[in-house]
Amino acid sequence: MKKLHFLGNGKLEYLEMEDLTPGPGQVVVKTAATVICGSEMKAFRGEGRPGNGGHEGSGVIIKVGEGVTNLKVGMRVGLSPIAPCDDPNCPACSAGKDTWCTRFRYYGDFHADQILESAKAVQPLPDDVDWDVATLITGDGLGVPYHSSRKFIDQDAKTVSIIGAGPSGLGNVIMQK
């Protein structure tokens, strides 16, 4: 498989890598779409650490690890780079608030032919959702605003302050309506 690597100064290279193998509780997804987030631009320009910062994507499950029963090969999924620890002793996970988990695991390197992902961090997608839209829904553009809206203490609040009109800010405007 190939994986994109940001070298900096606007240069990229493809690295040849071994095909991925899922561990317990993981899946391997064949990439259908990824986007370059604004947070990755420093690495692209050479101002940050080189590498593959990809963390927004969607695709089709091609391998399922041991213990994964709710996902199947061939399923269309949207991806989140953050997976909850799922420890029954974790206050957030045991309360069903996985986005509050402080012991999460980060999965990245989404700019590749294949993506290794926690089964807890994928969302099944209907067949009629376009890949680009799926990536937006499950990524930072709407995914972050959706999860932030779940963190409101007062779910009946009538007023919300959104600072900034970048992709996440605009996504928050959409989600808070």
N, C-alpha and C positions, 0 to 999 in steps of 0.2 A: 504494500500500500504506500501511498505518498502522503506526506505531511508538510504543510507550509511552515516556513521558518522565516521570521522577520530578521533581517540583518542590520537594519538601520539605514539612514540616508536614502529612504525610498526604495531599498533593494530587498528582494525576496528570493528564496530558493526553495525548491522541493527536495525533501529528504526521502530516500527510499527506506521504508521501515518494514519490520515483520508484521504480518497480520495480527490483530489483537485477539486475545483469549480472555473471556470473562472469568472472574473469580466468583465465589459464592455471593449471591445477592446482586450480581452485576449483569449487564447486557452489553453487547456490541451492536452499534448502530451504523448502517451504511449511510453516509451523509447525503442528504438531498439539498440542503441549503444552510449556509452560515452567513453571518454578517460581521463586518469589522466594526466594533464598537469604538466610540470616541476615546475610551480609556486605553485602547490599543495603539493609538496614533503616536504616542511617545516612542514606543518600540519601533514602529514603522519608520519614524523620522530619525531615529538614532539617539533620542534624548533619554530613553529608558533602557531597560534590560532587553536584549535580543531574545527571541523565542516565538512561541505560538500562544498568544493570549486569548485565542478563540473561546468564547463562553456563551454564544447564542447560536442555536442550531436546531435542525429537525432532520428526520430521516426514517429509515425502515430498520427494524430489529433483524439482525442476521444471525446472532448467537445469543443464547440464554444460559446464564450460569446456574449452578446448583442452588436449589432453594427458591428459585423464582417461579412462582405459579400463576401470577396474575398477568404476565406478559408472554407473548408468543412470537416466534419467528414469523416475519411478514407483517407485523403490526406497524402502522405509521405512528410516529411519536414526535412530540416536541420535547426539547431538552432544557434542563436547568443545570447549571454548573454546581449547585449547592445541594448536597444530600444530608438529611438529618442523621444524627448518630443512631437514633432508634433504640437507645438504651432504655429499658423500662424504668431505670432510676433517674433518668434525665427529666427534670421538672417540665421542660417545654414539650419534649416528645411524648411523655406520658399523658400530657393534657391535650394532645392533638394539635399543638402549636409548633409544627416543625420549622416554620420560618423564624422562630425565636431561639432555636437550638444554638447554644454557644459552643458545642463540640462537633459542629458540622464537618463534613469532608468536602473539599473542593475538587471538582473534576473540570479539567480544561482541555486544551489542545483540540478544540473543535474544528479548526481549519485543517482537516485531513479527510482521507477517503473513508476512514472508520473512526468511530468515537467510542471509547470505553466509558460507561456511565453506570451509576447506581440505579437499580430498579426503582428505588424510592424517589428518584429525581427525573423520571420521564412521565409524560402525560400522553395517553392514547389520543389520537386525532381521528376525527371523521374523515372519510374518503374524499369529501367535497371541499376540504380546506386546502387551499394552495400552499405550497411549501414556504413561499416568502411570507405569507400571512401567518402561517404556523410558527415561523421563527420569530416574528414580531410579537405574537401573542404570548409565547413562552419565554421570550428573552427580556431584555431590559426595557424595551419600548412600552410594553403593556404588562409583562410579567412582574417587574419590580413595582409598578404602581398598584397592581392587583394585590400583591402581598403586603405592601405598605398600608393599603386600605383595610386589610384584615387586622392590622395592629392598632387601629383606633380604639381607644379606651371607651369613648362614647360613640357607639354605632349610630346613634340618632342625631349626631351633630349636624347642624344646618350650614355651618360655615367652615371652609377649609382654606388654609393659606398654602399656596404652591409658589415656591421661590424658584425662578428660572424657567425659561421656555425652550430648553433643549429637548431631545427625544424623550427622556424620562419625565420631564416637566409636562410636556404636551400629553404624554400617556396618562399622567395623573389627572389632567383636565378631563380626558375622556372617561377615565374610570370613576371619577368622583361625581359625574353628572347623575 
